[in-house]
């Protein structure tokens, strides 16, 4: 079933009873941090977030009961996973790396390369119902999956969140989106330094790395700027939507046919959506918050470590000398103007790495409000 049709059925259908008022939700934010923008049809409430937490970790939300949202978005890895490309509930491999779910409430676009997905409620339909690849694989099995959601403690949770005990897919999506919006990370060493006035939170090496990161010499901040370290950000004080998709020179495959030269045919990035050749290889710049926890990197997990990522940008792109994807990404005609390469001394490279590690929020990955609520097997 087409996602656009599902959107009409699942999201825009009317609720039989109103949810709790939005004022009952308190955003855990640093002083003066702007509020996320939340759809009026899905205001945040504590009861929806709690229901969404149970759903997020429930393997019974997949067609065969083998996988949950948390299978690919694991808390200890900042809700990413340590594999190059995700695998769905039926074993089908995805072509992309699982994005970390960190401060997604502030994202103005979702997924790696789709400029039309702007709400979490929209994006959730893809892993739930898509069939190429199958992720949760719910399509065609909605009644069966909903029946599983009648077991305890769901009747009470649905009653508290939506005023009725019988589950439906619309409420499932709204609750899941609410839980994902609640995954906020603002307790890193960098946050204590920048937003809580703790000058001792960063050491001299990390401060040197921060200055390099925000310098015009490295230009990292052009794509990974702002409080969320991504250009793909909007909020209550800045509803402006920037264009956060960039070709970083990861690939430039060569062929006898000039029309297919560029990124590998199985994933051309934003160009697949816009049909514009100028968008070849453009992917959304993800947040760098908790980046040390979310390896491997890039849209396809093709860079294994942060050290490799720094070396990649220092080189101004990547040259692959042999194999199916051989080519020199540094010469891709659509490569971002900000990926030009730079030189770092050994100590400067260590400083940039130290700064990136300062974006790790240990409280976020240990927060019980974000953790698995289901009893574990003995």
C-alpha positions as CSV (number, residue, x, y, z in Angstrom):
1,X,0.0,0.0,0.0
2,X,1.3,3.4,-0.9
3,X,2.7,5.5,2.0
4,X,0.6,8.5,0.9
5,X,-2.6,6.3,1.2
6,X,-1.4,5.0,4.6
7,X,-0.8,8.5,5.8
8,X,-4.4,9.4,5.1
9,X,-5.7,6.3,6.8
10,X,-3.4,6.2,9.8
11,X,-2.7,9.7,10.6
12,X,-5.5,11.9,9.4
13,X,-8.4,9.8,10.7
14,X,-10.2,11.3,13.6
15,X,-9.6,10.1,17.2
16,X,-12.7,9.1,19.0
17,X,-11.6,10.8,22.2
18,X,-9.1,13.6,22.7
19,X,-5.7,12.9,24.3
20,X,-4.5,14.7,27.4
21,X,-3.7,18.4,27.1
22,X,-0.2,19.3,25.8
23,X,0.6,21.3,28.9
24,X,1.1,18.1,30.9
25,X,4.4,17.4,29.1
26,X,7.6,19.1,30.3
27,X,10.5,19.2,27.9
28,X,13.8,18.5,29.7
29,X,15.9,21.2,28.0
30,X,18.9,23.5,28.9
31,X,18.1,27.1,29.8
32,X,16.8,29.1,26.9
33,X,16.8,26.1,24.5
34,X,14.0,26.6,22.0
35,X,11.1,24.2,22.1
36,X,10.6,21.6,19.4
37,X,7.7,22.0,17.0
38,X,5.0,19.4,17.5
39,X,2.1,18.7,15.2
40,X,-1.1,20.0,16.6
41,X,-2.9,16.7,16.0
42,X,-0.4,14.9,18.2
43,X,0.4,17.0,21.3
44,X,3.0,15.5,23.7
45,X,1.6,13.8,26.8
46,X,3.3,11.5,29.4
47,X,0.8,8.7,28.8
48,X,1.4,8.7,25.1
49,X,5.2,8.7,25.6
50,X,4.9,5.7,28.0
51,X,2.6,3.8,25.6
52,X,5.1,4.5,22.8
53,X,8.0,3.2,24.9
54,X,6.2,-0.2,25.3
55,X,5.5,-0.2,21.5
56,X,9.0,0.8,20.6
57,X,10.5,-2.2,22.4
58,X,7.8,-4.7,21.5
59,X,8.8,-7.4,19.0
60,X,5.1,-8.3,18.6
61,X,4.9,-5.1,16.5
62,X,6.6,-7.0,13.7
63,X,4.9,-9.5,11.3
64,X,6.7,-12.5,12.8
65,X,7.3,-11.3,16.3
66,X,11.0,-11.3,15.8
67,X,11.9,-7.6,15.7
68,X,11.0,-4.3,17.4
69,X,11.9,-0.7,16.6
70,X,14.6,-1.1,19.2
71,X,16.3,-3.9,17.3
72,X,17.8,-1.4,14.9
73,X,17.7,1.6,17.3
74,X,19.5,0.5,20.5
75,X,19.8,2.7,23.4
76,X,23.4,1.9,24.3
77,X,24.4,3.1,20.8
78,X,22.3,6.3,21.0
79,X,19.4,4.5,19.3
80,X,21.5,3.5,16.3
81,X,23.1,0.0,15.8
82,X,26.7,-1.2,15.3
83,X,26.2,-2.7,11.8
84,X,26.8,-1.2,8.4
85,X,23.3,-1.7,7.1
86,X,20.1,-2.7,8.9
87,X,18.3,-6.0,8.5
88,X,14.5,-6.3,8.7
89,X,12.4,-8.8,10.6
90,X,12.3,-11.3,7.8
91,X,16.1,-11.1,7.2
92,X,16.1,-8.7,4.3
93,X,19.0,-6.3,4.3
94,X,18.4,-2.6,4.1
95,X,20.6,-0.6,1.8
96,X,21.3,2.1,4.5
97,X,22.7,2.5,8.0
98,X,20.3,3.0,10.9
99,X,20.2,6.7,11.9
100,X,20.6,7.5,15.6
101,X,17.4,8.7,17.2
102,X,18.9,11.8,19.0
103,X,16.8,15.0,19.3
104,X,14.7,13.9,16.4
105,X,12.0,16.2,17.7
106,X,14.0,19.1,16.1
107,X,14.5,17.5,12.7
108,X,12.9,19.2,9.8
109,X,13.4,16.2,7.5
110,X,13.6,12.5,8.3
111,X,15.6,9.5,6.9
112,X,18.8,9.8,5.0
113,X,17.5,11.2,1.7
114,X,13.9,12.3,1.5
115,X,13.0,16.0,1.5
116,X,9.3,15.3,1.7
117,X,9.3,13.4,5.1
118,X,9.0,16.2,7.6
119,X,7.0,14.6,10.5
120,X,7.9,11.6,12.6
121,X,4.3,10.4,12.1
122,X,5.0,10.2,8.3
123,X,8.4,8.6,8.6
124,X,7.2,5.8,11.0
125,X,5.0,4.4,8.3
126,X,8.0,3.3,6.3
127,X,9.5,0.9,8.8
128,X,6.1,-0.3,9.8
129,X,4.5,-0.9,6.4
130,X,7.1,-0.9,3.7
131,X,7.7,-4.1,1.7
132,X,10.9,-3.2,-0.1
133,X,12.7,-3.9,2.0
134,X,10.6,-5.4,4.7
135,X,11.3,-4.0,8.1
136,X,8.5,-4.6,10.6
137,X,6.4,-6.0,7.8
138,X,3.0,-5.0,9.2
139,X,1.3,-4.4,5.8
140,X,-1.6,-6.8,5.3
141,X,-1.2,-8.1,8.9
142,X,-2.7,-5.1,10.7
143,X,-5.5,-7.0,12.3
144,X,-3.2,-9.7,13.6
145,X,-0.7,-7.2,15.0
146,X,-3.4,-5.2,16.7
147,X,-4.8,-8.3,18.3
148,X,-1.4,-8.8,19.9
149,X,-1.7,-5.3,21.4
150,X,-4.7,-6.3,23.5
151,X,-2.6,-8.1,26.0
152,X,-1.5,-6.5,29.3
153,X,-0.5,-3.8,30.0
154,X,-1.8,-2.4,26.7
155,X,-5.5,-1.9,27.6
156,X,-4.6,0.3,30.5
157,X,-1.9,2.2,28.5
158,X,-4.3,2.9,25.6
159,X,-7.0,3.9,28.0
160,X,-4.7,6.4,29.7
161,X,-3.3,7.8,26.5
162,X,-6.4,7.9,24.2
163,X,-9.4,7.2,26.4
164,X,-10.2,3.7,25.1
165,X,-8.7,0.3,25.5
166,X,-9.0,-1.0,22.0
167,X,-5.9,-0.3,19.9
168,X,-5.8,1.0,16.4
169,X,-2.9,1.8,14.1
170,X,-3.5,5.5,14.2
171,X,-2.9,5.5,18.0
172,X,0.1,3.2,17.6
173,X,1.7,5.7,15.3
174,X,0.9,8.7,17.4
175,X,2.3,7.0,20.5
176,X,5.4,5.8,18.8
177,X,6.0,9.3,17.4
178,X,5.6,10.8,20.9
179,X,8.1,8.4,22.4
180,X,10.7,9.2,19.7
181,X,10.2,12.9,20.3
182,X,11.0,12.4,23.9
183,X,14.5,11.1,23.1
184,X,16.3,14.3,24.0
185,X,20.1,14.5,24.6
186,X,21.4,17.6,26.3
187,X,23.7,16.4,29.1
188,X,27.1,15.9,27.3
189,X,30.3,17.6,28.5
190,X,29.8,20.0,25.6
191,X,26.3,20.9,26.9
192,X,27.6,21.6,30.4
193,X,30.3,23.9,28.9
194,X,28.0,25.7,26.4
195,X,24.6,25.8,28.1
196,X,25.2,25.3,31.8
197,X,28.2,27.7,32.2
198,X,30.6,25.0,33.4
199,X,33.9,26.2,32.0
200,X,35.7,23.1,33.4
201,X,33.4,20.7,31.5
202,X,35.8,20.7,28.5
203,X,39.5,20.2,28.8
204,X,42.0,22.3,26.7
205,X,42.3,19.6,24.1
206,X,38.6,19.5,23.6
207,X,38.3,23.2,23.4
208,X,41.0,23.3,20.8
209,X,39.1,20.7,18.8
210,X,35.9,22.7,19.2
211,X,37.6,25.8,17.8
212,X,38.9,23.8,14.9
213,X,35.4,22.2,14.3
214,X,33.8,25.7,14.1
215,X,36.6,27.2,12.0
216,X,36.4,28.2,8.4
217,X,39.5,26.1,7.9
218,X,37.7,22.8,8.5
219,X,34.1,24.0,7.7
220,X,32.5,21.2,9.6
221,X,29.9,23.6,11.1
222,X,28.4,24.5,7.8
223,X,26.6,21.1,7.6
224,X,26.8,20.1,11.3
225,X,26.1,23.4,13.0
226,X,23.7,24.8,15.6
227,X,22.8,23.3,18.9
228,X,21.8,20.0,17.3
229,X,25.0,19.7,15.2
230,X,23.0,19.2,12.0
231,X,21.6,21.6,9.4
232,X,18.4,19.6,9.4
233,X,17.0,21.5,12.3
234,X,13.9,23.7,12.9
235,X,12.3,24.8,16.1
236,X,9.9,27.2,17.7
237,X,12.2,30.2,17.2
238,X,13.4,29.2,13.7
239,X,10.9,27.5,11.5
240,X,13.1,28.1,8.5
241,X,13.8,24.9,6.6
242,X,17.3,24.8,5.3
243,X,18.4,22.3,2.6
244,X,20.4,19.8,4.6
245,X,21.3,17.4,1.9
246,X,24.9,17.2,0.7
247,X,27.2,15.2,-1.6
248,X,30.4,14.6,0.4
249,X,32.4,12.9,-2.3
250,X,32.0,9.4,-0.9
251,X,31.6,7.9,-4.4
252,X,32.0,8.7,-8.1
253,X,31.8,5.4,-9.9
254,X,32.8,5.3,-13.5
255,X,31.1,3.5,-16.4
256,X,30.9,3.4,-20.1
257,X,27.6,5.2,-19.9
258,X,28.0,8.8,-18.8
259,X,24.4,8.8,-17.6
260,X,25.1,6.3,-14.8
261,X,28.4,7.8,-13.6
262,X,28.1,9.0,-10.0
263,X,26.9,7.3,-6.9
264,X,26.2,3.5,-7.1
265,X,22.9,2.8,-8.9
266,X,21.4,1.0,-5.9
267,X,21.4,4.3,-3.9
268,X,21.7,7.7,-5.6
269,X,20.4,9.5,-2.5
270,X,18.1,12.5,-2.8
271,X,18.1,12.2,-6.6
272,X,15.9,9.2,-6.3
273,X,13.2,11.4,-4.9
274,X,13.6,14.6,-6.8
275,X,14.7,13.0,-10.1
276,X,17.2,15.8,-10.4
277,X,20.7,14.7,-11.5
278,X,22.1,17.6,-9.4
279,X,21.0,15.7,-6.3
280,X,23.0,12.6,-7.1
281,X,24.7,11.4,-3.9
282,X,23.1,14.0,-1.7
283,X,22.2,12.7,1.8
284,X,21.1,14.5,5.0
285,X,23.8,15.6,7.4
286,X,22.9,13.7,10.6
287,X,23.4,15.1,14.1
288,X,26.8,14.6,15.6
289,X,25.5,14.4,19.1
290,X,26.6,11.0,20.6
291,X,28.5,10.4,17.4
292,X,31.2,8.4,19.1
293,X,28.6,5.8,19.9
294,X,27.0,5.4,16.5
295,X,29.7,3.7,14.3
296,X,29.8,2.8,11.5
297,X,29.3,6.0,9.6
298,X,27.9,7.5,6.4
299,X,24.6,6.5,4.9
300,X,25.8,3.0,4.1
301,X,28.1,2.4,7.0
302,X,31.1,2.3,4.8
303,X,33.4,4.2,7.2
304,X,34.1,2.2,10.3
305,X,35.6,4.7,12.8
306,X,35.6,8.4,13.6
307,X,39.3,8.5,12.7
308,X,38.4,7.3,9.2
309,X,35.7,9.9,8.9
310,X,38.1,12.7,9.8
311,X,40.6,11.3,7.3
312,X,37.9,11.2,4.6
313,X,37.0,14.8,5.0
314,X,40.6,15.9,5.3
315,X,41.2,14.2,1.9
316,X,38.2,16.1,0.4
317,X,36.4,12.9,-0.5
318,X,37.3,9.3,-1.1
319,X,39.1,7.5,-3.9
320,X,38.3,3.8,-4.4
321,X,41.0,2.2,-6.5
322,X,39.3,-1.1,-7.4
323,X,36.1,-3.1,-7.2
324,X,32.6,-2.4,-8.3
325,X,32.5,1.1,-6.9
326,X,36.0,2.2,-8.1
327,X,36.3,5.9,-8.7
328,X,37.3,9.2,-7.2
329,X,34.6,10.8,-5.2
330,X,36.7,13.9,-4.8
331,X,35.9,14.8,-8.4
332,X,32.1,14.3,-8.3
333,X,30.6,17.4,-10.0
334,X,27.8,17.6,-7.3
335,X,30.2,17.5,-4.4
336,X,29.5,20.1,-1.7
337,X,31.6,23.3,-1.8
338,X,32.4,22.8,1.8
339,X,34.2,19.4,1.3
340,X,37.5,20.7,-0.1
341,X,39.9,19.0,2.2
342,X,42.3,20.2,4.9
343,X,45.5,19.4,6.6
344,X,45.8,18.5,10.3
345,X,48.8,18.0,12.5
346,X,48.7,14.8,14.7
347,X,47.8,16.9,17.7
348,X,45.0,18.8,15.9
349,X,43.5,15.5,14.7
350,X,43.5,14.3,18.3
351,X,41.9,17.5,19.4
352,X,39.0,17.2,16.9
353,X,38.5,13.6,18.0
354,X,38.4,14.7,21.6
355,X,35.8,17.3,20.9
356,X,33.6,14.8,19.0
357,X,33.8,12.6,22.1
358,X,32.7,15.5,24.3
359,X,29.3,15.3,22.5
360,X,28.6,11.9,24.2
361,X,25.8,12.0,26.7
362,X,26.2,9.1,29.1
363,X,22.9,10.0,30.9
364,X,21.0,9.7,27.6
365,X,22.1,6.1,27.0
366,X,21.3,5.1,30.6
367,X,18.0,7.0,31.0
368,X,15.4,4.6,32.3
369,X,12.6,6.6,30.8
370,X,14.1,5.6,27.4
371,X,14.8,2.0,28.3
372,X,13.1,-1.3,27.6
373,X,10.0,-1.6,29.9
374,X,9.3,-5.3,29.2
375,X,10.4,-7.9,31.7
376,X,13.5,-9.8,30.6
377,X,13.6,-13.6,30.4
378,X,15.5,-15.3,33.2
